[in-house]
């Protein structure tokens, strides 16, 4: 049995304990795998009699799709996830493996958001991705999809953490979105190919989603939603939790208000998320645009033109994009940089104005 086959067997082994992985990955045969002492009984039973047809199908799929297997303890396994309690022993990855180690913000929320909630998710994701953060979400309908779309629309990077095997996209209507995410980031799952969308999978998916990320941003959520469970789990792991407030008449704002009562940071702008994460754009290779948060630097012509366009009166992103003949995503990203530098400030009605 070659190394690829050993890895394929281990990727399907139930109840796998990460402390056994180094010895198991060094094994050269099924006999060696199953002889390791102290293996959990389900793991040992599977290694004694693996499903060979499933393993052959897995290996064919990985070869054809280009999927990678990342085991806990290996160099490419993302360190933020390795630091949580009970990290998954193995990840299946389609796309760029290196992106998993980048600084990420998890964005979660309702599957049936209000139009305003969806717009907010698009806007926050675009600006956070434009500032250099990788936006991570769960590929679900609603806020998840809007978050991925916002990051992609801004030319940023995004990761989808899935609760099924990566050989099939769930939900199916997001097949095109998943393909675009793979091009600009990665699709990740702890579940082997042909794993269906079982209810019990999604809390485990949410733990990976929160574990990969430096912080979790909840956009809209009901009081009994999985988004609140994700945020609570992230808080227990010592990760930052952010929540966007809403109208007291909106049931999907109540989950965010509950998180804020329990200590989540109330945020109204993407700049507050970056500040809460102490995100240094210099550290992320964007020093030409911004140094430490709040530091002023010389502006290039486009930024000067943007400030000139704001000189007469506050204006919206759409109006500024029209005046400057730039995309809305570019203007939103530039405004975020200027806001962090203390040169502009948000005004009511989605407008921005200059600061002295």
PLY file of the C-alpha trace (Angstrom):
ply
format ascii 1.0
element vertex 356
property float x
property float y
property float z
element edge 355
property int vertex1
property int vertex2
end_header
0.00 0.00 0.00
1.50 3.35 -1.04
1.42 6.57 0.99
-1.57 7.95 -0.93
-3.62 4.86 -0.11
-2.68 5.06 3.59
-3.80 8.69 3.65
-7.07 7.83 1.90
-7.78 5.11 4.48
-7.08 7.45 7.38
-9.24 10.21 5.89
-12.28 7.93 6.27
-11.40 6.35 9.62
-14.04 7.19 12.26
-13.17 8.55 15.71
-9.59 9.24 14.62
-7.50 10.78 17.41
-4.98 13.42 16.37
-2.36 12.13 18.84
-2.17 8.88 16.84
-1.71 10.60 13.47
2.12 10.80 13.33
2.49 7.05 13.82
-0.42 6.23 11.53
0.89 8.41 8.71
4.23 6.59 8.90
2.54 3.21 8.42
3.22 1.28 5.22
0.35 -1.21 5.37
-3.15 -1.77 6.72
-1.71 -4.23 9.23
0.61 -1.56 10.62
-2.30 0.89 10.79
-4.50 -1.38 12.86
-1.70 -2.61 15.16
-1.10 0.76 16.79
-1.94 0.51 20.52
-4.67 2.60 22.17
-6.61 3.20 18.98
-10.32 3.97 19.56
-12.39 0.87 18.86
-14.30 2.36 15.87
-10.99 3.42 14.32
-9.41 0.01 14.81
-12.48 -1.78 13.45
-12.44 0.34 10.30
-8.70 -0.05 9.74
-9.08 -3.83 10.08
-11.73 -3.88 7.39
-11.91 -0.65 5.33
-14.45 -0.07 2.58
-12.16 -0.67 -0.40
-14.70 0.42 -3.03
-15.21 3.75 -1.21
-11.45 4.22 -0.92
-10.90 3.55 -4.63
-13.65 6.05 -5.48
-12.08 8.60 -3.11
-8.68 8.25 -4.73
-10.11 8.55 -8.24
-11.99 11.69 -7.25
-8.94 13.27 -5.61
-6.79 12.53 -8.64
-9.34 13.98 -11.08
-10.34 16.99 -8.99
-6.91 17.94 -7.66
-8.18 17.81 -4.07
-5.62 17.87 -1.28
-5.68 16.06 2.06
-4.31 17.99 5.03
-3.71 16.08 8.26
-3.34 17.74 11.65
0.33 18.25 12.46
1.46 18.60 8.85
3.01 21.90 7.68
0.06 22.90 5.46
-2.60 22.28 8.13
-3.86 25.78 9.13
-2.41 26.81 12.47
-5.44 28.83 13.66
-7.54 25.67 13.37
-4.87 23.49 14.96
-5.08 25.63 18.11
-8.76 24.98 18.88
-10.11 22.30 21.17
-10.62 19.04 19.21
-9.49 20.15 15.74
-10.54 17.87 12.87
-7.84 15.28 12.08
-8.14 15.81 8.33
-9.33 18.43 5.86
-10.22 17.96 2.20
-9.32 21.07 0.19
-10.11 22.20 -3.35
-8.27 25.35 -4.40
-5.36 27.17 -2.80
-4.14 25.43 0.35
-2.00 28.37 1.46
-5.00 30.66 1.88
-6.13 28.62 4.91
-3.29 30.08 6.95
-4.13 33.69 6.08
-5.96 36.01 8.48
-9.68 35.42 8.08
-12.98 36.89 9.21
-15.90 34.46 9.41
-19.18 36.00 8.24
-22.40 34.22 9.19
-26.08 34.98 9.41
-29.62 34.18 8.38
-30.52 31.95 5.44
-33.49 34.21 4.70
-32.10 37.68 5.40
-33.85 40.96 4.83
-32.79 42.89 1.69
-30.95 45.27 4.00
-29.14 42.42 5.72
-28.01 40.96 2.43
-26.82 44.38 1.26
-24.92 44.86 4.51
-23.20 41.48 4.13
-22.20 42.30 0.55
-20.83 45.68 1.58
-18.93 44.50 4.66
-17.43 41.53 2.81
-16.34 43.70 -0.12
-14.65 46.24 2.12
-13.03 43.69 4.45
-11.74 41.69 1.50
-10.56 44.88 -0.15
-8.60 45.70 3.00
-6.81 42.35 2.82
-8.80 40.01 5.05
-9.93 36.65 3.69
-13.70 36.28 4.06
-14.75 32.82 5.24
-18.32 31.53 5.27
-20.38 28.37 4.85
-21.70 28.48 1.24
-25.30 28.44 2.50
-28.05 30.58 0.98
-28.57 34.04 2.44
-25.84 35.85 4.36
-23.23 33.18 3.58
-23.68 33.54 -0.18
-23.78 37.35 0.06
-20.52 37.33 2.01
-18.77 35.18 -0.59
-20.20 37.32 -3.40
-19.11 40.55 -1.73
-15.52 39.34 -1.37
-15.39 38.07 -4.94
-16.95 41.23 -6.31
-14.21 43.29 -4.68
-11.50 41.10 -6.20
-10.76 39.65 -2.76
-10.27 36.15 -1.45
-12.81 33.88 0.17
-13.09 30.39 1.68
-16.18 28.18 1.83
-16.32 25.65 4.67
-18.76 22.89 3.70
-20.85 20.46 5.71
-20.80 17.82 2.96
-18.22 16.09 0.83
-16.59 18.35 -1.75
-17.47 16.10 -4.68
-20.98 17.60 -4.72
-21.90 21.24 -4.10
-24.54 21.88 -1.45
-26.83 23.65 -2.02
-26.83 22.75 -5.71
-27.75 26.24 -6.88
-24.36 27.42 -5.62
-22.33 25.29 -8.05
-21.27 28.37 -10.01
-20.43 30.28 -6.84
-18.38 27.34 -5.56
-16.38 27.26 -8.80
-15.59 30.97 -8.47
-14.61 30.52 -4.81
-12.19 27.75 -5.78
-10.57 30.10 -8.30
-10.17 32.91 -5.75
-9.65 30.86 -2.59
-10.62 27.41 -1.41
-13.41 24.97 -0.62
-12.83 23.04 2.62
-14.51 20.09 4.31
-13.69 17.63 7.07
-16.11 15.16 5.48
-15.04 12.64 2.82
-16.55 12.51 -0.67
-20.19 11.44 -0.97
-21.00 12.67 2.55
-24.61 13.97 2.38
-25.90 17.10 4.16
-26.76 15.49 7.50
-28.02 17.77 10.26
-25.25 16.68 12.64
-22.58 17.75 10.15
-23.27 21.46 10.36
-22.30 22.16 14.00
-18.98 20.47 13.17
-18.73 22.58 10.00
-19.37 25.71 12.07
-16.56 24.79 14.47
-14.11 24.66 11.56
-15.51 27.92 10.18
-14.92 29.70 13.47
-11.62 27.92 14.13
-10.04 29.08 10.88
-10.92 32.70 11.59
-9.53 35.40 13.85
-13.05 36.66 14.44
-16.69 35.97 13.60
-19.05 38.65 12.30
-22.79 38.00 12.64
-24.87 40.10 10.24
-28.46 38.98 10.88
-29.60 36.07 13.04
-32.66 34.82 14.87
-32.39 33.92 18.55
-32.31 30.16 17.86
-30.05 30.22 14.82
-26.91 28.24 14.08
-25.10 31.55 13.60
-25.40 32.23 17.33
-24.02 28.79 18.05
-21.06 29.53 15.77
-20.45 32.85 17.54
-20.73 31.27 21.00
-18.29 28.54 20.00
-15.82 31.13 18.63
-16.04 33.11 21.88
-15.25 29.98 23.91
-12.12 29.52 21.80
-10.98 33.06 22.61
-11.81 34.46 19.17
-13.38 37.89 18.65
-17.12 38.09 18.01
-18.71 41.06 16.23
-22.42 41.73 15.72
-24.24 44.30 13.59
-27.26 45.81 15.37
-30.61 46.31 13.68
-34.16 47.47 14.17
-35.99 46.29 17.28
-38.84 45.38 14.92
-36.67 42.99 12.89
-36.72 39.43 14.33
-33.39 38.78 12.59
-31.75 41.53 14.64
-32.59 39.86 17.95
-29.80 37.31 17.72
-27.25 40.07 17.13
-28.64 42.08 20.05
-28.40 39.01 22.28
-24.74 38.53 21.30
-24.02 42.18 22.07
-25.63 41.80 25.52
-23.33 38.83 26.12
-20.19 40.74 25.19
-19.89 40.71 21.39
-18.50 43.92 19.94
-21.15 46.10 18.33
-19.95 47.21 14.90
-21.48 49.58 12.39
-18.61 49.83 9.90
-15.98 47.47 8.45
-13.33 49.74 9.95
-14.53 48.79 13.44
-14.06 45.11 12.57
-10.50 45.72 11.40
-9.77 47.77 14.50
-11.26 45.08 16.74
-8.99 42.50 15.14
-5.98 44.86 15.39
-5.51 44.10 11.71
-2.36 45.71 10.33
-2.48 46.13 6.58
1.30 46.55 6.58
1.57 43.04 8.01
-0.66 41.80 5.20
1.48 43.36 2.47
-0.69 46.45 1.90
1.66 49.02 3.39
1.42 51.22 0.32
-2.19 51.94 1.25
-2.10 51.99 5.04
0.34 51.52 7.89
-0.80 50.83 11.43
-4.48 51.55 11.95
-4.95 55.30 12.15
-1.55 56.19 10.64
-1.56 58.84 7.91
0.46 58.31 4.75
0.86 60.26 1.49
-2.08 59.65 -0.85
-1.93 58.73 -4.51
-3.94 60.58 -7.16
-7.09 58.42 -6.95
-7.35 58.95 -3.20
-6.80 62.70 -3.60
-9.52 62.79 -6.26
-11.85 60.92 -3.92
-11.25 63.45 -1.13
-11.78 66.30 -3.60
-15.11 64.74 -4.61
-16.16 64.78 -0.93
-15.05 68.36 -0.34
-18.40 70.02 -1.11
-20.78 67.64 0.69
-21.00 64.05 1.95
-21.74 61.52 -0.80
-22.67 57.85 -1.20
-20.44 55.15 -2.65
-22.61 54.96 -5.79
-22.40 58.70 -6.40
-18.64 58.76 -5.86
-18.17 55.80 -8.20
-20.12 57.67 -10.88
-18.14 60.88 -10.38
-14.76 59.16 -10.42
-15.64 56.52 -13.02
-14.50 53.73 -10.71
-16.26 50.55 -9.57
-18.33 50.70 -6.39
-16.10 48.00 -4.88
-12.97 50.11 -5.53
-14.53 53.22 -4.02
-15.75 51.27 -0.97
-12.28 49.84 -0.40
-10.67 53.28 -0.75
-13.15 54.81 1.69
-12.35 52.10 4.22
-8.64 52.90 3.97
-9.34 56.62 4.36
-11.64 55.95 7.32
-8.93 53.93 9.06
-6.48 56.77 8.42
-8.90 59.24 10.01
-9.47 61.21 6.81
-13.18 60.44 6.23
-16.12 59.41 8.40
-19.48 57.74 7.70
-22.59 59.92 7.73
-26.28 58.95 7.96
-27.80 57.55 4.81
-24.73 55.60 3.71
-22.79 58.77 2.90
-19.18 59.67 3.66
-17.61 63.04 4.37
-14.05 64.34 4.96
-12.50 64.93 8.35
-10.19 67.86 9.09
0 1
1 2
2 3
3 4
4 5
5 6
6 7
7 8
8 9
9 10
10 11
11 12
12 13
13 14
14 15
15 16
16 17
17 18
18 19
19 20
20 21
21 22
22 23
23 24
24 25
25 26
26 27
27 28
28 29
29 30
30 31
31 32
32 33
33 34
34 35
35 36
36 37
37 38
38 39
39 40
40 41
41 42
42 43
43 44
44 45
45 46
46 47
47 48
48 49
49 50
50 51
51 52
52 53
53 54
54 55
55 56
56 57
57 58
58 59
59 60
60 61
61 62
62 63
63 64
64 65
65 66
66 67
67 68
68 69
69 70
70 71
71 72
72 73
73 74
74 75
75 76
76 77
77 78
78 79
79 80
80 81
81 82
82 83
83 84
84 85
85 86
86 87
87 88
88 89
89 90
90 91
91 92
92 93
93 94
94 95
95 96
96 97
97 98
98 99
99 100
100 101
101 102
102 103
103 104
104 105
105 106
106 107
107 108
108 109
109 110
110 111
111 112
112 113
113 114
114 115
115 116
116 117
117 118
118 119
119 120
120 121
121 122
122 123
123 124
124 125
125 126
126 127
127 128
128 129
129 130
130 131
131 132
132 133
133 134
134 135
135 136
136 137
137 138
138 139
139 140
140 141
141 142
142 143
143 144
144 145
145 146
146 147
147 148
148 149
149 150
150 151
151 152
152 153
153 154
154 155
155 156
156 157
157 158
158 159
159 160
160 161
161 162
162 163
163 164
164 165
165 166
166 167
167 168
168 169
169 170
170 171
171 172
172 173
173 174
174 175
175 176
176 177
177 178
178 179
179 180
180 181
181 182
182 183
183 184
184 185
185 186
186 187
187 188
188 189
189 190
190 191
191 192
192 193
193 194
194 195
195 196
196 197
197 198
198 199
199 200
200 201
201 202
202 203
203 204
204 205
205 206
206 207
207 208
208 209
209 210
210 211
211 212
212 213
213 214
214 215
215 216
216 217
217 218
218 219
219 220
220 221
221 222
222 223
223 224
224 225
225 226
226 227
227 228
228 229
229 230
230 231
231 232
232 233
233 234
234 235
235 236
236 237
237 238
238 239
239 240
240 241
241 242
242 243
243 244
244 245
245 246
246 247
247 248
248 249
249 250
250 251
251 252
252 253
253 254
254 255
255 256
256 257
257 258
258 259
259 260
260 261
261 262
262 263
263 264
264 265
265 266
266 267
267 268
268 269
269 270
270 271
271 272
272 273
273 274
274 275
275 276
276 277
277 278
278 279
279 280
280 281
281 282
282 283
283 284
284 285
285 286
286 287
287 288
288 289
289 290
290 291
291 292
292 293
293 294
294 295
295 296
296 297
297 298
298 299
299 300
300 301
301 302
302 303
303 304
304 305
305 306
306 307
307 308
308 309
309 310
310 311
311 312
312 313
313 314
314 315
315 316
316 317
317 318
318 319
319 320
320 321
321 322
322 323
323 324
324 325
325 326
326 327
327 328
328 329
329 330
330 331
331 332
332 333
333 334
334 335
335 336
336 337
337 338
338 339
339 340
340 341
341 342
342 343
343 344
344 345
345 346
346 347
347 348
348 349
349 350
350 351
351 352
352 353
353 354
354 355
